[in-house]
Structure formats: C-alpha cells, structure tokens
Amino acid sequence: MNSFGRIFRVNVFGESHGESVGVNIDGVPYGIPLKQEDFLPDLERRKAGAKGTTPRKEDDLPFLKSGVFNDHTTGAPVTILFENNNTRSADYAKLREFPRPGHADFVASKKYGGFEDYRGGGHFSGRLTLNLVAAGVIAKKILGDDIQVKAVLKEVGGLPDAEKGLEAAIAAKDSVGGIVECTVDGLPIGWGEPFFDSVESNIAHAVFAIPAIKGVEFGAGFAAAKMKGLEHNDPIIDTNGKTATNNAGGVVGGITNGNQLVFRVAVKPTSSTPKEQQTLNIASGAVESFSVKGRHDLCIALRVPVVLEAVTAMVLADFKLLADSTLGYRKY
C-alpha cells in the first residue's frame, strides 16, 4: 500500500498532475526543531533544471499542515503538502491509446479499471519522491549528527564520468540509467530484527519503492558470488567490531555490525525516451509506432541520490525508535 514503517510510519499521497502531493508521518517524537527552511537544501538537490533532467520546474515548497507548533514537532502526525503548479496534462492524452513500454501506464489501467489518473504518470510518477525527501529530512534529524547518510552518483550509462555518460545519451537521443551508492557512518552494533525485518530487508523494501530502481546490492554485492570464503570474510580486528575489510557492507546476519553501511542501487533508463518505439495501440488493438512527447528526465539517476538518502534515513530512524522503545522510552 502507500504506508511504510513500524514506529516511524510514512504515508505518501497525491498524483503528478493533481492539485498537490504530500506525506503524513506518524510516530515522530515531540520536540524536534522543524521549520520550512530545514527542508530546502535536500529538496533543492532533488529539483530538475540541470542537464539531463526534466524541464518541468516546480517551487517544491513544503507546507507544514500538522504536527508542528512553534517550530517544533508536537508528537502528533506531521503532514506536509507540495503544490503542483507547472503541469502540462495535454501531453499525456495520447498515452491513453499508447501505454509507454517500461512504464506503469498499461498495468495501472488494468489494475484500476481505467479510473487511474494517468496524467504525468499519476501516482506512479517520480514526482512523489518529493514526499520521500521530506520524510527523510525528519528522519535525519531523528538519527542525529552522529549518524551520517550520504549517497553519490557512481555511473551514468555505464560510464563513471557522469558528464560523458550524459553526452553519449544526448548523442544517441535516448535515455540512460545509472548506479548510485549510499553509505552510512556512525551506526551502532545491533540494529536489525531478523528474519524479515533485517536491515537489508527493510532498506531493500524502501529502495524499491523509488520509481526506476531495478536492483540493490550490499557490500561486495554480486561480486561475492565470484569470491572465495576467505577472500569475502571480513576479519574482526578490535573489540568494537571494526573489520579489516567491508565486503559485508556493514551488515551481518541482518544486523548492523558497527562498520560503514554500504549499498548500491541500479537505476533503469527513463521509460519515456524520445526515441520512436513500438507498443500496443489499445484503441485499434494493433502494435504501432509512437514517440513520447512532453517533459521527462533523460537520466533519472541524476536525481536519485537525495531520494536514496531519504528512504535509508527513514528505515534507520524506524530502527532507532524501535531500539529506544525496547528500553522503555522514546525521545528525541
């Protein structure tokens, strides 16, 4: 559904071309300093405008509607709204006949009987990652300064140089994907609830809620399948659990081990490529050629790092509050 988390519970709502998108967050501890300006740095990182991103520009100002009083959280659910003001819905009228390959157009129409809001991808749009970034800002405050979450773009179109990857995509007049890496420093030993609520399980669950994510790997990841046991094992070198290597990515048995948490995600190429494609014309019942019109990201991966940080912080804030609750208290 549209909710995630156990104590820090995030509910997202809205559509790309609707009046607004927003997020409601339950379980936020009281007393956290919070005002509109706190959200702006991360929201700015997500904005379009740079080369390779959509020309659609929105103000992306967060309006705090509940759960905040006198610039502090009250302990009640926090509700945040973002207005949609720069929409061009006419660009999507043709998509009722030509569902985009690689996008949710076709399956959404089948699942919701044609009643879904198809404009701009509706509820399946990357526009809703605004909600995740906003939730991530609060989650980072809960984690505190000692725990640092950082995501960076590692590849675009298979090239470690993002600029060259973009240039190749522009030359080909097609979209490209990328790889984003996230690291977390300062985590204590012991977070994670195996089997089904392990750290990897929860992060992977949240990560795959980000549109366009098609893969995730922790530590050595898929390279581990080609390694020997002695090569992959991380020798423990002190009583704090520090390891000589970090092939495990900071998680063993689904539990944080005190080392840096490291994982990477694969971001697929934007399905709304300007290239001519073949797809089913629902009206005629025949496969026909069409091209996508409108404003779209050439490379979604460019805007993923701050979103990846946000969902990671959401998961870890939930683990922190869960750990605090087992000690009989919840506090900021």
C-alpha positions as CSV (number, residue, x, y, z in Angstrom):
1,M,0.0,0.0,0.0
2,N,1.1,3.6,0.5
3,S,2.4,3.3,4.1
4,F,5.8,2.1,5.3
5,G,7.4,1.7,8.7
6,R,6.5,0.4,12.2
7,I,7.1,3.3,14.6
8,F,8.3,6.0,12.1
9,R,5.4,5.4,9.7
10,V,5.3,7.2,6.4
11,N,2.2,7.5,4.2
12,V,2.5,9.2,0.8
13,F,-0.3,10.5,-1.3
14,G,-1.1,12.6,-4.5
15,E,-0.6,12.4,-8.2
16,S,1.9,14.1,-10.6
17,H,-0.7,16.5,-12.1
18,G,-3.1,16.6,-9.2
19,E,-3.5,19.6,-7.0
20,S,-0.7,18.5,-4.7
21,V,1.4,15.7,-3.5
22,G,2.1,15.1,0.2
23,V,3.2,12.9,3.1
24,N,1.9,12.1,6.5
25,I,4.3,10.8,9.1
26,D,3.2,9.2,12.3
27,G,5.5,8.3,15.2
28,V,7.6,11.5,15.0
29,P,8.9,12.2,18.5
30,Y,8.0,15.5,20.1
31,G,10.4,18.4,20.5
32,I,12.3,18.2,17.2
33,P,13.1,21.6,15.8
34,L,11.4,21.8,12.4
35,K,10.5,24.6,10.0
36,Q,10.1,25.0,6.3
37,E,13.7,26.1,5.8
38,D,15.0,22.8,7.1
39,F,13.7,21.0,4.1
40,L,15.0,23.3,1.4
41,P,18.6,22.0,1.0
42,D,17.6,18.4,0.3
43,L,14.6,19.5,-1.8
44,E,16.9,21.7,-3.9
45,R,19.2,18.7,-4.5
46,R,16.2,16.8,-6.0
47,K,15.0,19.6,-8.2
48,A,15.1,19.5,-12.0
49,G,16.9,22.0,-14.2
50,A,20.4,20.6,-14.6
51,K,21.4,19.0,-17.9
52,G,19.8,15.6,-18.3
53,T,16.8,16.4,-16.1
54,T,13.2,17.3,-17.0
55,P,12.4,21.0,-18.0
56,R,9.4,20.9,-15.6
57,K,10.2,23.2,-12.7
58,E,8.2,23.5,-9.5
59,D,8.8,25.6,-6.5
60,D,8.7,22.5,-4.3
61,L,7.9,24.5,-1.1
62,P,6.9,22.3,1.8
63,F,3.7,23.4,3.6
64,L,3.6,22.0,7.2
65,K,0.0,21.4,7.8
66,S,0.0,19.4,11.1
67,G,2.3,18.1,13.8
68,V,4.4,21.3,14.1
69,F,3.8,24.2,16.5
70,N,6.2,27.0,17.5
71,D,8.8,25.4,15.1
72,H,8.9,22.1,17.0
73,T,7.2,18.8,16.4
74,T,4.3,18.1,18.8
75,G,4.3,14.3,18.8
76,A,1.2,14.3,16.5
77,P,1.4,13.1,12.9
78,V,3.3,15.5,10.7
79,T,1.5,16.4,7.4
80,I,3.4,18.1,4.6
81,L,1.9,19.3,1.2
82,F,3.6,20.3,-2.0
83,E,1.6,22.1,-4.7
84,N,1.7,21.1,-8.4
85,N,1.6,24.3,-10.4
86,N,3.7,23.6,-13.6
87,T,1.7,20.8,-15.3
88,R,1.0,20.2,-19.0
89,S,-1.5,17.4,-18.9
90,A,-2.4,17.6,-22.6
91,D,1.0,15.9,-23.3
92,Y,-0.4,12.7,-21.8
93,A,-3.7,12.5,-23.6
94,K,-2.3,10.3,-26.3
95,L,-0.9,7.8,-23.7
96,R,-4.4,6.5,-23.2
97,E,-4.1,4.8,-26.5
98,F,-0.3,4.2,-26.4
99,P,0.8,2.9,-23.0
100,R,4.5,3.5,-22.6
101,P,6.7,0.4,-22.6
102,G,8.6,0.2,-19.3
103,H,6.1,2.5,-17.5
104,A,3.1,1.7,-15.3
105,D,0.6,3.0,-17.8
106,F,-0.7,-0.3,-19.0
107,V,-0.7,-2.2,-15.7
108,A,-2.2,0.7,-13.8
109,S,-5.1,0.9,-16.3
110,K,-5.8,-2.8,-15.9
111,K,-5.5,-2.8,-12.1
112,Y,-7.7,0.3,-11.6
113,G,-10.2,-0.3,-14.4
114,G,-9.2,2.9,-16.3
115,F,-10.1,5.2,-13.3
116,E,-6.4,6.0,-12.5
117,D,-5.1,9.5,-13.0
118,Y,-2.8,8.9,-16.0
119,R,-1.5,12.5,-16.3
120,G,2.2,12.6,-15.8
121,G,2.2,9.0,-14.6
122,G,-0.2,9.9,-11.8
123,H,0.5,8.1,-8.5
124,F,3.4,6.2,-10.2
125,S,5.3,9.4,-11.0
126,G,8.8,10.3,-9.7
127,R,7.0,13.5,-8.5
128,L,6.0,11.6,-5.4
129,T,9.7,11.2,-4.4
130,L,9.2,14.8,-3.0
131,N,7.3,13.1,-0.2
132,L,10.2,10.7,0.5
133,V,12.7,13.5,0.6
134,A,10.6,15.4,3.1
135,A,10.2,12.4,5.3
136,G,14.0,11.8,5.0
137,V,14.7,15.3,6.4
138,I,12.8,14.5,9.6
139,A,14.4,11.0,9.7
140,K,17.9,12.5,9.5
141,K,17.0,14.8,12.5
142,I,15.9,11.7,14.5
143,L,19.2,9.9,13.7
144,G,21.2,13.0,14.8
145,D,24.6,14.3,13.8
146,D,26.5,11.2,14.8
147,I,24.9,9.1,12.0
148,Q,25.7,10.4,8.5
149,V,23.8,9.2,5.5
150,K,25.4,10.0,2.1
151,A,24.5,8.9,-1.4
152,V,26.5,9.7,-4.6
153,L,26.2,9.0,-8.3
154,K,28.7,6.4,-9.4
155,E,27.8,5.8,-13.0
156,V,25.7,7.2,-15.9
157,G,25.1,5.0,-18.9
158,G,27.8,2.6,-17.8
159,L,30.4,5.3,-17.5
160,P,32.0,6.5,-14.2
161,D,32.1,10.0,-15.7
162,A,28.5,11.3,-15.4
163,E,29.1,14.1,-17.9
164,K,30.4,11.7,-20.6
165,G,27.5,9.3,-19.9
166,L,25.1,12.1,-20.5
167,E,26.8,13.3,-23.6
168,A,26.6,9.8,-25.0
169,A,22.8,9.7,-24.2
170,I,22.3,13.1,-25.8
171,A,24.1,12.0,-29.0
172,A,22.0,8.8,-29.1
173,K,18.8,10.8,-28.4
174,D,17.9,8.2,-25.9
175,S,17.6,7.9,-22.1
176,V,20.1,6.2,-19.8
177,G,20.3,4.6,-16.4
178,G,22.9,4.8,-13.7
179,I,24.3,3.5,-10.4
180,V,24.0,5.3,-7.1
181,E,25.9,4.3,-3.9
182,C,24.8,5.0,-0.4
183,T,26.9,4.9,2.7
184,V,26.0,5.4,6.4
185,D,28.6,6.1,9.0
186,G,28.2,6.1,12.8
187,L,25.7,3.2,13.1
188,P,25.8,1.2,16.4
189,I,26.0,-2.5,16.6
190,G,22.7,-4.4,16.9
191,W,20.1,-2.7,14.7
192,G,18.0,-5.1,12.7
193,E,15.3,-7.7,13.5
194,P,15.9,-11.0,11.6
195,F,14.4,-12.8,9.8
196,F,12.0,-10.5,7.9
197,D,12.9,-7.2,9.4
198,S,16.7,-7.4,8.8
199,V,18.4,-4.1,7.9
200,E,18.9,-5.3,4.3
201,S,15.3,-6.4,4.1
202,N,13.9,-3.1,5.2
203,I,16.3,-1.0,3.1
204,A,15.6,-3.0,0.0
205,H,11.9,-2.8,0.6
206,A,12.1,1.0,0.9
207,V,14.5,1.4,-2.0
208,F,12.3,-0.5,-4.5
209,A,9.5,2.0,-3.7
210,I,11.6,4.6,-5.5
211,P,10.5,4.7,-9.2
212,A,13.0,3.2,-11.7
213,I,15.1,1.2,-9.1
214,K,15.8,-2.3,-10.6
215,G,18.5,-3.7,-8.3
216,V,20.3,-3.4,-5.0
217,E,23.5,-4.9,-3.6
218,F,25.2,-4.6,-0.2
219,G,28.9,-4.5,0.3
220,A,30.6,-6.7,-2.3
221,G,27.2,-7.5,-3.6
222,F,27.0,-9.7,-6.7
223,A,30.8,-9.8,-6.9
224,A,30.6,-12.0,-3.7
225,A,29.4,-14.9,-5.9
226,K,32.9,-15.0,-7.6
227,M,34.9,-14.8,-4.4
228,K,36.3,-17.5,-2.1
229,G,35.2,-17.6,1.6
230,L,38.5,-16.4,2.9
231,E,38.5,-13.6,0.4
232,H,35.0,-12.4,1.3
233,N,35.1,-12.7,5.1
234,D,35.8,-9.5,7.0
235,P,38.4,-10.1,9.8
236,I,37.3,-8.5,13.1
237,I,40.3,-6.5,14.4
238,D,39.1,-4.9,17.6
239,T,36.6,-5.3,20.4
240,N,34.3,-2.6,18.8
241,G,33.8,-4.9,15.9
242,K,35.8,-3.0,13.4
243,T,36.7,-5.1,10.4
244,A,39.8,-5.1,8.1
245,T,37.6,-5.2,5.0
246,N,33.9,-4.5,4.5
247,N,32.6,-7.0,2.0
248,A,29.5,-7.4,4.2
249,G,28.7,-3.8,3.7
250,G,28.2,-3.2,7.5
251,V,25.5,-5.8,8.0
252,V,26.0,-9.4,9.2
253,G,23.1,-11.7,9.8
254,G,20.7,-8.8,9.0
255,I,22.2,-6.8,11.9
256,T,24.4,-3.8,11.8
257,N,28.0,-4.6,12.9
258,G,29.3,-1.1,13.6
259,N,31.1,-0.7,10.3
260,Q,30.1,1.6,7.5
261,L,26.9,0.6,5.8
262,V,27.4,0.4,2.1
263,F,25.0,-0.4,-0.7
264,R,24.4,0.4,-4.4
265,V,21.2,0.6,-6.5
266,A,20.7,0.2,-10.2
267,V,18.5,2.9,-11.8
268,K,16.9,1.9,-15.2
269,P,16.8,4.3,-18.2
270,T,13.8,6.6,-18.2
271,S,11.0,4.7,-20.0
272,S,9.8,8.0,-21.6
273,T,12.5,8.0,-24.2
274,P,12.3,10.4,-27.2
275,K,13.1,7.5,-29.5
276,E,10.3,6.1,-31.6
277,Q,9.0,2.8,-30.1
278,Q,6.6,0.0,-30.8
279,T,3.7,-0.6,-28.5
280,L,0.1,-1.7,-28.4
281,N,-2.5,0.8,-29.6
282,I,-5.3,0.0,-27.2
283,A,-7.9,1.7,-29.4
284,S,-7.0,-0.2,-32.5
285,G,-5.7,-3.4,-31.0
286,A,-2.6,-3.3,-33.2
287,V,1.1,-2.8,-32.4
288,E,2.1,0.6,-33.8
289,S,5.0,3.1,-33.7
290,F,4.8,6.1,-31.5
291,S,7.1,8.5,-29.7
292,V,6.7,10.1,-26.2
293,K,6.1,13.8,-26.1
294,G,6.4,16.0,-23.1
295,R,9.0,16.9,-20.4
296,H,11.0,14.0,-19.0
297,D,14.3,13.2,-17.4
298,L,17.0,11.9,-19.7
299,C,18.6,10.2,-16.7
300,I,16.6,9.7,-13.6
301,A,19.7,8.6,-11.7
302,L,20.9,12.2,-11.6
303,R,18.1,13.0,-9.1
304,V,18.2,9.7,-7.1
305,P,21.0,10.3,-4.5
306,V,19.0,12.6,-2.2
307,V,15.9,10.3,-2.5
308,L,18.1,7.2,-1.7
309,E,19.4,9.0,1.4
310,A,15.9,9.8,2.4
311,V,14.5,6.3,2.3
312,T,17.6,5.0,4.0
313,A,17.2,7.5,6.8
314,M,13.5,6.6,7.1
315,V,14.4,2.9,7.6
316,L,17.2,3.7,10.1
317,A,15.1,6.2,12.1
318,D,12.5,3.5,12.4
319,F,15.2,1.1,13.8
320,K,16.4,3.7,16.2
321,L,12.9,4.4,17.6
322,L,12.3,0.7,17.8
323,A,15.6,0.2,19.7
324,D,14.6,3.1,22.0
325,S,11.2,1.7,22.7
326,T,12.7,-1.6,23.8
327,L,14.5,0.4,26.5
328,G,11.1,1.8,27.6
329,Y,11.4,5.3,26.2
330,R,11.0,7.3,23.1
331,K,12.7,10.6,22.9
332,Y,14.4,13.0,20.5
